[in-house]
Amino acid sequence: MAFNFSKVLEKDEGSVLIVDSLNLAFRWKHQGRTDFCDEYVKTVVSLAHSYRCENIIITSDLGTSTYRKAISDDYKQSRKDKYAEQTDEEKKAFEDFFIEYERTLVELSKVYPVFRFKGVEADDIAAYLVKYRDKFKFGEIWLISSDRDWDLLIQEGVSRFSYVTRKEVTIENWESHYEVTPEEYISFKCLVGDKGDNVEGITGIGPKRAATLITAYGSAMDIYDQLPIDSKYKFIQELNANGERLLTNYQLMDLITYCEDAIGADNTAKIDRRLIDGNFLQQG
């Protein structure tokens, strides 16, 4: 199959589009499509055009995070349970979808770096690329994902576009999306948890209370250091009783801090070799 990978015009030097590839592919899965390879590739190229990106990097999950499963056996277990409950027809549809997804990755890899390692999630690869953006000589970075976990990576020069909501999250419009600052977002997540990943927060603490606690006591680590907090409120009593959960959640969700642990030294070395020693700039 031949694709016309045209060069992006009027590019910003060093700018990079980082794609959460499986996340984007589910756009077609939800439509019941299993013939999306061509359209997927065109979509990625179009997004690079839209954001004036000189380079494109594809990141992909390959199984559940080995690093996180070692910390919490419950991590993403609800997704496996849900799959086990599917009918044979539903499972067959998933298999057909993944066959096309694999074909799409093969086509993309002919032109762009595709980073994918067993037991490693795309979130961690993206975090590593953002964390060491200076080493890789990246300019502006656009993250393509509908996963709000990727907002942990937002900073000056790093923004996210969701193909689901058609909205951008940037350092400039952050306050329109969240009641906490980008620096406080990891503490916010540690307190409220993440149902999608089966990461349990503190019972009774939702977004409003999490923001209030952070304003009053500081980061989740600061809150932990001040436990027990004297209060008659049940959610504070839950926090006092389950303070260790904050530490566990940091390890599970702080992408920037723990990305190298999650990826592994051998795999980060492979990324470095490709991006530093190899010529990964968009071709075609």
GIVEN-V415290 format. One record per residue. PSI is psi in whole degrees, 0 to 359 (999 if undefined). OMEGA is omega as a letter, one per 20 degrees, with the letter a starting at -180 (* if undefined). Layout:
psi->PSI omega->OMEGA
psi->PSI omega->OMEGA
//
This chain:
psi->133 omega->a
psi->133 omega->r
psi->151 omega->r
psi->91 omega->a
psi->87 omega->a
psi->149 omega->r
psi->147 omega->r
psi->128 omega->a
psi->155 omega->r
psi->52 omega->a
psi->151 omega->r
psi->128 omega->a
psi->128 omega->r
psi->359 omega->a
psi->146 omega->a
psi->135 omega->r
psi->118 omega->r
psi->118 omega->a
psi->128 omega->r
psi->88 omega->a
psi->317 omega->r
psi->320 omega->r
psi->315 omega->r
psi->322 omega->a
psi->331 omega->a
psi->346 omega->r
psi->319 omega->r
psi->329 omega->r
psi->317 omega->a
psi->340 omega->r
psi->358 omega->a
psi->23 omega->a
psi->140 omega->r
psi->25 omega->a
psi->46 omega->a
psi->4 omega->a
psi->306 omega->a
psi->313 omega->a
psi->323 omega->r
psi->309 omega->a
psi->317 omega->r
psi->324 omega->r
psi->316 omega->r
psi->315 omega->r
psi->319 omega->r
psi->319 omega->r
psi->321 omega->r
psi->319 omega->r
psi->311 omega->a
psi->321 omega->a
psi->13 omega->r
psi->38 omega->a
psi->130 omega->a
psi->328 omega->a
psi->152 omega->r
psi->131 omega->r
psi->131 omega->a
psi->128 omega->r
psi->147 omega->a
psi->145 omega->r
psi->153 omega->r
psi->80 omega->a
psi->173 omega->r
psi->149 omega->a
psi->118 omega->r
psi->321 omega->r
psi->312 omega->a
psi->325 omega->r
psi->330 omega->r
psi->333 omega->r
psi->317 omega->a
psi->116 omega->a
psi->342 omega->r
psi->350 omega->a
psi->122 omega->r
psi->17 omega->a
psi->328 omega->a
psi->330 omega->r
psi->320 omega->r
psi->320 omega->r
psi->320 omega->r
psi->319 omega->r
psi->320 omega->a
psi->335 omega->a
psi->355 omega->a
psi->155 omega->r
psi->166 omega->r
psi->324 omega->r
psi->318 omega->r
psi->321 omega->r
psi->321 omega->r
psi->321 omega->r
psi->322 omega->r
psi->317 omega->r
psi->317 omega->r
psi->321 omega->r
psi->314 omega->a
psi->331 omega->r
psi->315 omega->r
psi->324 omega->r
psi->317 omega->r
psi->320 omega->r
psi->322 omega->r
psi->318 omega->r
psi->322 omega->r
psi->314 omega->r
psi->317 omega->r
psi->322 omega->a
psi->345 omega->r
psi->341 omega->a
psi->323 omega->a
psi->157 omega->r
psi->130 omega->r
psi->113 omega->a
psi->121 omega->a
psi->123 omega->a
psi->143 omega->a
psi->131 omega->r
psi->18 omega->a
psi->141 omega->a
psi->154 omega->a
psi->327 omega->r
psi->316 omega->a
psi->323 omega->r
psi->315 omega->r
psi->319 omega->r
psi->319 omega->r
psi->318 omega->a
psi->321 omega->r
psi->317 omega->a
psi->322 omega->a
psi->35 omega->a
psi->327 omega->r
psi->318 omega->r
psi->322 omega->a
psi->357 omega->r
psi->41 omega->r
psi->147 omega->r
psi->231 omega->r
psi->138 omega->r
psi->131 omega->r
psi->124 omega->r
psi->131 omega->r
psi->102 omega->a
psi->148 omega->r
psi->2 omega->a
psi->115 omega->a
psi->346 omega->r
psi->329 omega->a
psi->346 omega->r
psi->346 omega->r
psi->344 omega->a
psi->353 omega->a
psi->131 omega->r
psi->183 omega->r
psi->122 omega->r
psi->3 omega->r
psi->119 omega->a
psi->165 omega->a
psi->141 omega->r
psi->131 omega->r
psi->124 omega->r
psi->344 omega->r
psi->307 omega->a
psi->345 omega->a
psi->29 omega->a
psi->154 omega->r
psi->144 omega->r
psi->119 omega->a
psi->169 omega->r
psi->332 omega->a
psi->326 omega->a
psi->15 omega->a
psi->317 omega->a
psi->340 omega->r
psi->350 omega->a
psi->328 omega->a
psi->154 omega->r
psi->359 omega->r
psi->165 omega->r
psi->165 omega->r
psi->323 omega->a
psi->332 omega->a
psi->352 omega->a
psi->322 omega->r
psi->322 omega->r
psi->320 omega->r
psi->312 omega->a
psi->324 omega->r
psi->325 omega->a
psi->317 omega->a
psi->340 omega->a
psi->189 omega->a
psi->101 omega->a
psi->323 omega->a
psi->328 omega->r
psi->5 omega->a
psi->37 omega->r
psi->115 omega->a
psi->131 omega->r
psi->198 omega->r
psi->125 omega->a
psi->130 omega->r
psi->353 omega->a
psi->111 omega->r
psi->192 omega->a
psi->315 omega->a
psi->312 omega->a
psi->324 omega->r
psi->314 omega->r
psi->320 omega->r
psi->317 omega->r
psi->319 omega->r
psi->320 omega->r
psi->320 omega->a
psi->322 omega->a
psi->348 omega->a
psi->204 omega->a
psi->170 omega->r
psi->324 omega->r
psi->321 omega->r
psi->318 omega->r
psi->315 omega->r
psi->318 omega->a
psi->338 omega->a
psi->0 omega->r
psi->147 omega->i
psi->146 omega->r
psi->128 omega->a
psi->115 omega->a
psi->150 omega->r
psi->348 omega->a
psi->138 omega->a
psi->323 omega->a
psi->330 omega->r
psi->322 omega->r
psi->322 omega->r
psi->320 omega->r
psi->316 omega->r
psi->321 omega->a
psi->338 omega->a
psi->33 omega->a
psi->328 omega->a
psi->337 omega->r
psi->329 omega->r
psi->319 omega->r
psi->317 omega->r
psi->317 omega->a
psi->327 omega->r
psi->313 omega->a
psi->326 omega->a
psi->328 omega->a
psi->347 omega->a
psi->89 omega->a
psi->314 omega->a
psi->315 omega->a
psi->319 omega->a
psi->10 omega->a
psi->322 omega->a
psi->324 omega->r
psi->321 omega->a
psi->327 omega->a
psi->318 omega->a
psi->146 omega->a
psi->320 omega->a
psi->320 omega->a
psi->324 omega->r
psi->327 omega->r
psi->324 omega->r
psi->320 omega->r
psi->313 omega->a
psi->315 omega->a
psi->319 omega->a
psi->318 omega->a
psi->334 omega->a
psi->312 omega->a
psi->328 omega->a
psi->167 omega->r
psi->99 omega->a
psi->2 omega->a
psi->150 omega->a
psi->135 omega->a
psi->174 omega->r
psi->999 omega->*
//
